[in-house]
Amino acid sequence: MTMLDDLTTAATWPAAYPPGYAVVDVETTGLARDDRIISAAVYRLDAQGNVEDHWYTLVNPERDPGPVWIHGLTSDVLEGAPLFPEVAEEFAARLDGRVLVAHNAIFDWQMIAREYARAARTAPVRQRLCTIALSKELALPLPNHKLESLAAHYGVVQQRAHHALDDARVLAEAFRPSLHAAAAGGVRLPLLECRPLTEWTDTPATPRIGYQASYRGGSGTWRASRKRPACPHPNPGRYEPDRPLKQGMRVAFSGDTSVDRELLEDRAVEAGLHVATSVSRLTSLLVTNDPDSATSKTVKAKSFGTPVVDEAAFTQLLRDVTPADG
């Protein structure tokens, strides 16, 4: 038994650590907001990362399955699978009261949140933990942040890459020693709040046949870019607290929002604001519900002195945007 194993039953286990985890992996038809989950797996773990049970399901996405060459799930395989609303209750039971753990957790969480929003339900998830962020906190000597590299570091054998059940198993086995290393070192877990979508609008899915560019892009982001017309107003500068927004201001968004991000961005554009995809010295305002997170946008906003407001305050500000100077 190793020193880390001894910590499993030791009284020194951090009291601030969560009481349980749900290690999740989902396979999807793609990476954009209108893409769907086609399979999901959950490994439930106790407070010390020991496996309690696991669950797996296929999901009929009611559309083409996307990159079959990656996940191996064809239309024939998915045709008889349950629809997401039919598995939503069981899925929720597996997540309830636990921290959602995933590799690149923002992607898995956003896909899950959107599926529940489509089903007019709410996923019972309040916090998430990204194992990429945890490996950075632990300063693990990894060549990159792929799941296969994390698995290799801990000697976990990957049997079926991009199969939700095996990916979840691999992550669960790699998460336990990471969790114990964090506990032994007094590392604060990189927990982030999950905000279920309270307002959602669906968009028609575009049939995809063959190559799907979003999987081969080199940007490292899962969210598909969206072309919008250029803002017709000049940038009037930074937002000043206790004053209204002004048309032409450059607004950036970071982190989870309770209103679907594209809806929020659409409303900003309709009000005459410029939606920016990154933060620079020209950014007028950053909207985030988690200003203390270490995302690139919040870090840059702090370094540039960019004003920051939360989603609720921004929604109020959108009601009274000052016209641009004539």
Phi, psi and chi 1 to 4 in degrees:
 res  aa     phi    psi   chi1   chi2   chi3   chi4
   1 MET       -  133.0 -177.0  176.7  -73.9      -
   2 THR   -86.8  171.1   66.8      -      -      -
   3 MET   -60.7  -36.5 -176.3 -177.7  -61.4      -
   4 LEU   -67.7  -37.4  -66.7 -176.3      -      -
   5 ASP   -65.2  -37.5  -70.7  -33.0      -      -
   6 ASP   -58.7  -32.8  -72.7  -23.4      -      -
   7 LEU   -67.8  -20.0 -134.4  149.0      -      -
   8 THR   -57.0  -38.3  -59.5      -      -      -
   9 THR  -109.2    2.1   55.4      -      -      -
  10 ALA   -74.0  149.9      -      -      -      -
  11 ALA   -72.0   -9.6      -      -      -      -
  12 THR   -86.5    3.1   54.0      -      -      -
  13 TRP   -58.7  132.0 -171.7  -94.9      -      -
  14 PRO   -57.6  122.9  -23.3   34.3      -      -
  15 ALA   -66.5  -24.4      -      -      -      -
  16 ALA   -79.1  -10.6      -      -      -      -
  17 TYR   -72.4  151.5  -82.5   23.9      -      -
  18 PRO   -63.1  156.9  -23.3   34.9      -      -
  19 PRO   -79.8  -11.9   28.4  -35.6      -      -
  20 GLY  -173.6  161.4      -      -      -      -
  21 TYR  -134.3  152.8  -55.3   87.8      -      -
  22 ALA  -123.1  104.3      -      -      -      -
  23 VAL   -81.9  122.1  176.9      -      -      -
  24 VAL  -123.1  143.3  173.5      -      -      -
  25 ASP  -140.7  135.2 -174.3   76.0      -      -
  26 VAL  -124.6  140.8  -62.5      -      -      -
  27 GLU  -102.2  144.5  -64.6  -60.1  -42.0      -
  28 THR  -135.8  167.5   65.4      -      -      -
  29 THR   -75.3  -10.7   61.0      -      -      -
  30 GLY   171.9 -161.8      -      -      -      -
  31 LEU  -116.9   -0.9  -51.2  178.5      -      -
  32 ALA   -92.5  173.2      -      -      -      -
  33 ARG   -67.5  -23.7   71.0 -176.2  -66.2  -87.1
  34 ASP   -94.1    4.9   63.7  -24.8      -      -
  35 ASP   -80.1  162.4  -80.7  -60.3      -      -
  36 ARG  -125.5  157.1  -52.7  -64.1  -58.0  -87.9
  37 ILE   -77.8  135.5  -70.3  175.6      -      -
  38 ILE  -117.2  -14.5   54.4  175.5      -      -
  39 SER  -159.0  152.0   66.3      -      -      -
  40 ALA  -146.5  145.2      -      -      -      -
  41 ALA  -138.6  144.9      -      -      -      -
  42 VAL  -135.6  127.2 -178.2      -      -      -
  43 TYR  -106.3  119.3  -91.9   73.9      -      -
  44 ARG   -89.2  130.8  -70.0 -163.5  -70.9 -167.1
  45 LEU  -122.0  150.8  -47.8 -178.1      -      -
  46 ASP   -82.7 -171.9   65.4   14.5      -      -
  47 ALA   -60.5  -30.8      -      -      -      -
  48 GLN   -96.3    8.4  -73.8   79.8   39.8      -
  49 GLY    87.8   12.2      -      -      -      -
  50 ASN   -80.4  138.0  -58.1  -56.0      -      -
  51 VAL   -69.7  129.7  174.7      -      -      -
  52 GLU   -98.7  -46.8  -64.7  177.4  -30.4      -
  53 ASP  -166.2  176.1   58.5   28.0      -      -
  54 HIS  -143.7  161.5   63.9  -92.2      -      -
  55 TRP  -148.7  146.1  172.5   79.6      -      -
  56 TYR  -147.1  144.1  170.7   74.9      -      -
  57 THR  -149.9  147.3 -175.1      -      -      -
  58 LEU   -84.3  158.1  -65.7  174.4      -      -
  59 VAL  -137.5  128.6 -179.0      -      -      -
  60 ASN   -76.9  115.9 -175.1  -18.7      -      -
  61 PRO   -83.2   -4.4   33.1  -35.7      -      -
  62 GLU    57.6   35.4  -60.7 -177.4  -79.4      -
  63 ARG  -166.2 -176.7   52.0  159.2  -67.4  177.0
  64 ASP   -65.2  150.5   69.0  -73.3      -      -
  65 PRO   -79.4   -2.5   29.0  -35.2      -      -
  66 GLY    79.0 -139.1      -      -      -      -
  67 PRO   -77.3   82.5   29.9  -35.6      -      -
  68 VAL   -59.7  -32.3  174.6      -      -      -
  69 TRP   -64.9  -15.1   63.4   90.9      -      -
  70 ILE   -95.0  -54.8  -67.3  178.3      -      -
  71 HIS   -97.0  -15.5   51.9   62.6      -      -
  72 GLY    76.1    9.1      -      -      -      -
  73 LEU  -101.2  109.7  -61.9  175.2      -      -
  74 THR   -88.8  169.3   64.5      -      -      -
  75 SER   -60.6  -37.6  -64.1      -      -      -
  76 ASP   -63.1  -40.6  -70.3  -17.7      -      -
  77 VAL   -66.4  -38.7  170.7      -      -      -
  78 LEU   -86.0  -14.1  -63.2  171.4      -      -
  79 GLU   -56.8  -41.8 -175.8  177.2    1.0      -
  80 GLY   -93.7    5.6      -      -      -      -
  81 ALA   -74.8  156.5      -      -      -      -
  82 PRO   -68.5  153.1   24.5  -34.2      -      -
  83 LEU   -75.4  160.9  -56.4  178.7      -      -
  84 PHE   -58.9  -43.3 -172.9   85.4      -      -
  85 PRO   -57.6  -24.5  -26.9   36.9      -      -
  86 GLU   -78.3  -19.5  -63.8  171.2  -26.3      -
  87 VAL  -110.6   -2.2  -58.2      -      -      -
  88 ALA   -59.5  -40.3      -      -      -      -
  89 GLU   -67.2  -45.5 -176.2  174.4   -6.4      -
  90 GLU   -65.4  -40.9  177.9   67.1   16.7      -
  91 PHE   -59.6  -46.4 -160.9  176.9      -      -
  92 ALA   -61.5  -39.9      -      -      -      -
  93 ALA   -61.5  -32.1      -      -      -      -
  94 ARG   -75.7  -25.2  -58.6  -81.8  166.7  174.7
  95 LEU   -93.9  -24.9  -58.7  173.3      -      -
  96 ASP   -56.5  126.8 -164.9   17.4      -      -
  97 GLY    76.8    9.3      -      -      -      -
  98 ARG  -122.3  158.5  -62.6  169.6 -175.2  -94.1
  99 VAL   -82.0  128.1  170.1      -      -      -
 100 LEU   -75.7  124.5 -175.9  151.0      -      -
 101 VAL  -114.5  129.3  177.6      -      -      -
 102 ALA  -154.4  162.2      -      -      -      -
 103 HIS   -91.3  114.3 -154.8   64.9      -      -
 104 ASN    65.9   60.5 -169.7   19.8      -      -
 105 ALA   -62.4  -27.2      -      -      -      -
 106 ILE   -61.1  -35.8 -179.2   61.4      -      -
 107 PHE   -66.6  -52.1  170.7   73.3      -      -
 108 ASP   -60.4  -43.1  -66.3   80.0      -      -
 109 TRP   -63.6  -45.1  164.6 -117.9      -      -
 110 GLN   -63.7  -40.2  -69.8  -78.0   18.2      -
 111 MET   -64.3  -42.4  -65.6  -58.4  -63.0      -
 112 ILE   -65.6  -45.5  -69.0  167.5      -      -
 113 ALA   -60.2  -39.4      -      -      -      -
 114 ARG   -70.4  -38.1  -75.2  170.7  175.5  160.5
 115 GLU   -63.4  -42.2  -72.2  -70.9    4.2      -
 116 TYR   -66.8  -36.2  -86.7   94.0      -      -
 117 ALA   -64.6  -41.6      -      -      -      -
 118 ARG   -60.4  -35.3  -71.5 -174.1 -175.0   96.0
 119 ALA   -85.5    7.4      -      -      -      -
 120 ALA    57.4   40.3      -      -      -      -
 121 ARG  -133.7  173.5  -61.0 -174.7   57.1  164.8
 122 THR  -124.0  130.0  -60.8      -      -      -
 123 ALA   -73.4  132.6      -      -      -      -
 124 PRO   -81.8   58.7   32.9  -35.3      -      -
 125 VAL  -120.2  128.6 -179.9      -      -      -
 126 ARG  -112.4  -24.8  -64.4  -64.4  171.0  -97.3
 127 GLN  -141.2  153.4  -71.1 -178.3  -53.2      -
 128 ARG  -131.9  158.5   67.7  176.2 -179.0  -93.1
 129 LEU  -134.5  123.8 -172.6  156.5      -      -
 130 CYS   -94.8  125.7 -179.8      -      -      -
 131 THR   -71.4  -18.7   46.7      -      -      -
 132 ILE   -67.8  -46.3  -65.8  175.9      -      -
 133 ALA   -63.0  -39.1      -      -      -      -
 134 LEU   -66.5  -40.5 -179.3   57.3      -      -
 135 SER   -64.0  -32.1   66.9      -      -      -
 136 LYS   -70.1  -41.1  -69.4  179.1  179.8  178.5
 137 GLU   -61.0  -36.0  -69.3  -73.4  -21.8      -
 138 LEU   -84.9   -6.4  -64.1  172.7      -      -
 139 ALA    55.2   44.8      -      -      -      -
 140 LEU   -67.7  139.1  -61.7 -178.3      -      -
 141 PRO   -79.4   69.0   30.6  -35.4      -      -
 142 LEU   -97.9  143.6  -55.5  178.1      -      -
 143 PRO   -70.8  -25.9   26.0  -34.9      -      -
 144 ASN  -160.0 -175.6   52.8   53.9      -      -
 145 HIS  -107.2   27.9  -64.2  -63.6      -      -
 146 LYS   -75.8  152.6  -65.3 -179.8  179.5  180.0
 147 LEU   -59.4  -38.7  176.7   57.6      -      -
 148 GLU   -63.3  -31.3   61.4 -167.9   49.8      -
 149 SER   -72.6  -41.2  -62.8      -      -      -
 150 LEU   -63.1  -42.6 -179.4   63.5      -      -
 151 ALA   -62.3  -45.4      -      -      -      -
 152 ALA   -62.7  -35.8      -      -      -      -
 153 HIS   -59.6  -36.9  176.6   75.7      -      -
 154 TYR  -100.4    6.8  -73.1  115.8      -      -
 155 GLY    72.6   25.7      -      -      -      -
 156 VAL   -88.7  128.8  179.2      -      -      -
 157 VAL   -88.6  123.1  177.7      -      -      -
 158 GLN   -91.2  124.0 -160.1  168.2   15.8      -
 159 GLN   -99.5  -40.5  -62.8  170.4  -12.1      -
 160 ARG  -138.7   85.2  -63.7 -178.8   64.1 -173.7
 161 ALA   -59.4  140.9      -      -      -      -
 162 HIS    68.0   19.7  -61.4  -64.4      -      -
 163 HIS  -105.3  123.1 -175.8  -77.4      -      -
 164 ALA   -54.6  -43.3      -      -      -      -
 165 LEU   -66.6  -43.2 -176.4   60.4      -      -
 166 ASP   -72.6  -38.0 -165.3   58.7      -      -
 167 ASP   -62.5  -39.7  -79.9   -7.1      -      -
 168 ALA   -66.8  -39.5      -      -      -      -
 169 ARG   -62.4  -47.7  174.6 -166.6   61.0   80.8
 170 VAL   -59.1  -44.0  167.8      -      -      -
 171 LEU   -66.6  -40.3 -171.2   57.2      -      -
 172 ALA   -60.3  -42.3      -      -      -      -
 173 GLU   -70.0  -30.6  -68.5 -175.7   21.2      -
 174 ALA   -83.7  -26.8      -      -      -      -
 175 PHE   -71.2  -37.1  173.3   63.5      -      -
 176 ARG   -58.5  -52.2 -177.2  175.5 -175.9  -86.3
 177 PRO   -65.3  -30.3   19.1  -31.2      -      -
 178 SER   -64.6  -43.3  -65.5      -      -      -
 179 LEU   -62.7  -42.9  178.2   63.9      -      -
 180 HIS   -68.6  -36.0  -78.3 -112.8      -      -
 181 ALA   -64.7  -39.3      -      -      -      -
 182 ALA   -65.1  -42.9      -      -      -      -
 183 ALA   -64.6  -42.3      -      -      -      -
 184 ALA   -65.7  -33.1      -      -      -      -
 185 GLY   -93.7    2.2      -      -      -      -
 186 GLY    66.3   30.9      -      -      -      -
 187 VAL   -82.1  132.9  174.5      -      -      -
 188 ARG   -75.3  127.5 -176.5  178.4  178.5 -179.4
 189 LEU   -68.7  139.8  -62.9 -179.7      -      -
 190 PRO   -80.2   69.8   30.4  -35.7      -      -
 191 LEU   -83.7  136.9  -58.7  175.2      -      -
 192 LEU  -124.1  148.3  -69.4  176.9      -      -
 193 GLU   -71.4  141.6 -179.9 -175.2    6.1      -
 194 CYS  -106.9  125.7  -71.0      -      -      -
 195 ARG  -108.5  107.4  -72.3  179.1  172.8 -103.5
 196 PRO   -60.8  146.6  -22.0   33.9      -      -
 197 LEU   -70.0  125.7  -72.8  176.9      -      -
 198 THR  -101.3  -13.0   57.7      -      -      -
 199 GLU  -143.7  128.1 -170.5  173.9  -14.2      -
 200 TRP  -146.8  142.5  162.2  -95.6      -      -
 201 THR  -132.3  133.8 -178.6      -      -      -
 202 ASP   -85.4  154.8 -132.9  -26.4      -      -
 203 THR  -123.5  148.0   55.3      -      -      -
 204 PRO   -58.8  135.0  -19.3   30.6      -      -
 205 ALA   -74.9  136.0      -      -      -      -
 206 THR   -90.6  120.9  -57.7      -      -      -
 207 PRO   -57.1  136.5  -23.2   33.7      -      -
 208 ARG  -118.0  127.0  -66.5  170.4  171.9   81.3
 209 ILE  -124.7  124.5  -59.8  174.4      -      -
 210 GLY    75.3 -133.9      -      -      -      -
 211 TYR   -60.3  132.8  173.4   77.1      -      -
 212 GLN  -122.1  109.9 -174.5  168.4  -21.6      -
 213 ALA   -60.7  -30.8      -      -      -      -
 214 SER   -62.8  -20.4   56.8      -      -      -
 215 TYR   -85.4  -16.0  -90.9   95.4      -      -
 216 ARG  -110.2    0.2  -58.3  -69.6  178.4   88.8
 217 GLY   -67.4  153.7      -      -      -      -
 218 GLY   -99.8   10.4      -      -      -      -
 219 SER   -76.4  -22.0   64.5      -      -      -
 220 GLY    82.0    2.8      -      -      -      -
 221 THR  -107.8  144.8  178.2      -      -      -
 222 TRP   -87.8  -16.3   65.9  -91.9      -      -
 223 ARG   -88.5  123.8 -171.6  167.9  179.7  -92.1
 224 ALA   -67.9  138.3      -      -      -      -
 225 SER   -73.4  153.4   60.7      -      -      -
 226 ARG  -127.6  125.9 -178.5  179.5  177.2 -172.3
 227 LYS   -74.8  128.3  -66.2  -79.4 -172.2 -179.6
 228 ARG  -127.8  153.0  -73.0 -167.7  172.3   90.9
 229 PRO   -63.3  149.3   21.4  -32.8      -      -
 230 ALA   -62.0  142.6      -      -      -      -
 231 CYS   -65.5  128.5 -178.9      -      -      -
 232 PRO   -79.7   -5.4   29.8  -34.9      -      -
 233 HIS  -107.2  144.2  -48.4  -64.8      -      -
 234 PRO   -69.3  154.4   26.2  -34.7      -      -
 235 ASN   -74.7  116.8 -175.5   -4.6      -      -
 236 PRO   -83.0    0.2   31.6  -34.6      -      -
 237 GLY   111.4 -162.2      -      -      -      -
 238 ARG   -78.6  152.5  -71.6 -174.0  171.2  177.9
 239 TYR   -69.8  139.0  164.9   72.8      -      -
 240 GLU  -110.2  126.7  -63.1  179.2   28.4      -
 241 PRO   -52.8  143.0  -26.7   35.3      -      -
 242 ASP    68.9   13.6  -59.7  -37.9      -      -
 243 ARG  -124.5  158.5  -60.9 -166.1   65.8  179.2
 244 PRO   -72.8  160.6   25.1  -33.5      -      -
 245 LEU   -69.9  158.1  -66.8  171.1      -      -
 246 LYS  -128.0  140.0 -166.0  169.4 -172.3  177.0
 247 GLN   -53.9  138.7  -72.1 -177.8  -28.5      -
 248 GLY    98.7  -15.2      -      -      -      -
 249 MET   -62.9  142.6  -77.1 -174.3  170.5      -
 250 ARG   -91.4  118.3  -63.7  175.5   64.9   93.7
 251 VAL  -117.2  131.2  179.2      -      -      -
 252 ALA  -116.0  153.1      -      -      -      -
 253 PHE  -122.3  145.7  -63.0   86.1      -      -
 254 SER  -143.9  137.2  177.5      -      -      -
 255 GLY    83.0 -173.4      -      -      -      -
 256 ASP   -70.6  144.9  -65.6   -6.8      -      -
 257 THR  -130.5  149.3   52.4      -      -      -
 258 SER   -77.5  -26.1   56.4      -      -      -
 259 VAL   -93.6  136.9  174.0      -      -      -
 260 ASP   -48.5  132.9  178.1   56.6      -      -
 261 ARG   -54.5  -43.1  175.5   73.4   68.3   82.6
 262 GLU   -67.5  -32.8  -70.3 -159.6    3.6      -
 263 LEU   -63.2  -44.6  -85.9 -179.6      -      -
 264 LEU   -63.5  -42.2 -155.1   55.6      -      -
 265 GLU   -66.3  -39.3  -68.1  178.4   -8.5      -
 266 ASP   -59.7  -42.0  -75.3  -14.2      -      -
 267 ARG   -65.9  -35.8  -70.3  171.5 -173.9  168.6
 268 ALA   -65.2  -44.3      -      -      -      -
 269 VAL   -63.2  -43.7  170.6      -      -      -
 270 GLU   -61.1  -29.3  -70.3  166.4    2.2      -
 271 ALA   -82.0   -3.2      -      -      -      -
 272 GLY    94.5   16.6      -      -      -      -
 273 LEU   -94.9  159.4  -56.8  175.2      -      -
 274 HIS   -99.4  119.7  176.3  112.8      -      -
 275 VAL   -87.8  117.2  173.4      -      -      -
 276 ALA   -98.9  143.4      -      -      -      -
 277 THR   -89.5   -8.2   57.1      -      -      -
 278 SER  -146.6  171.6   60.4      -      -      -
 279 VAL  -106.7  130.9  172.4      -      -      -
 280 SER  -137.4 -175.6   70.8      -      -      -
 281 ARG   -66.8  -16.3  -71.8 -178.3  172.4   82.2
 282 LEU   -89.1   -6.7  -61.6  176.9      -      -
 283 THR   -68.4  129.8  -55.4      -      -      -
 284 SER   -81.9  -31.1  -53.1      -      -      -
 285 LEU  -162.5  140.4 -179.7   68.8      -      -
 286 LEU  -111.6  130.1  175.1   66.0      -      -
 287 VAL  -105.6  119.2  179.8      -      -      -
 288 THR  -154.0  143.4  178.1      -      -      -
 289 ASN   -89.6   -3.4  -69.9  -46.7      -      -
 290 ASP  -136.1   74.6 -167.8    4.4      -      -
 291 PRO   -66.9  -16.1   23.2  -33.3      -      -
 292 ASP   -91.6   -2.1  -65.1  -35.7      -      -
 293 SER   -70.5  157.4   65.6      -      -      -
 294 ALA   -99.0   39.0      -      -      -      -
 295 THR   -71.8  159.7   65.9      -      -      -
 296 SER   -60.3  -35.4   60.9      -      -      -
 297 LYS   -68.9  -43.8  -70.6  179.7 -177.8  177.7
 298 THR   -69.4  -35.8   55.8      -      -      -
 299 VAL   -64.8  -44.5  169.4      -      -      -
 300 LYS   -66.3  -39.6  -73.7 -177.9  179.4  178.8
 301 ALA   -59.5  -41.4      -      -      -      -
 302 LYS   -66.3  -40.7  -71.3  177.5 -177.9  177.8
 303 SER   -69.3  -31.9   67.6      -      -      -
 304 PHE   -90.7   -8.6  -63.9  145.4      -      -
 305 GLY    72.3   26.2      -      -      -      -
 306 THR   -69.4  131.4  -54.6      -      -      -
 307 PRO   -60.1  146.0  -22.6   33.3      -      -
 308 VAL  -129.6  133.4  176.9      -      -      -
 309 VAL  -133.9  160.3  -59.1      -      -      -
 310 ASP   -88.6  175.3   63.6   17.6      -      -
 311 GLU   -61.0  -42.4  178.1 -174.1   -0.3      -
 312 ALA   -62.6  -44.1      -      -      -      -
 313 ALA   -65.6  -40.7      -      -      -      -
 314 PHE   -64.0  -41.3  179.9   69.6      -      -
 315 THR   -59.5  -39.0  -57.5      -      -      -
 316 GLN   -66.1  -42.2  -70.0  -68.3  -32.6      -
 317 LEU   -63.9  -31.6  -70.9  168.5      -      -
 318 LEU   -64.5  -19.6  -82.2 -179.6      -      -
 319 ARG   -73.2  -16.6  -63.1 -179.9  178.7  179.5
 320 ASP  -145.7   73.1 -173.9   23.5      -      -
 321 VAL   -92.0  128.7  177.0      -      -      -
 322 THR   -73.9  134.9  -58.5      -      -      -
 323 PRO   -59.6  152.3  -21.4   32.4      -      -
 324 ALA   -67.7  156.0      -      -      -      -
 325 ASP   -64.6  135.4  -66.0  -29.0      -      -
 326 GLY   -74.4      -      -      -      -      -
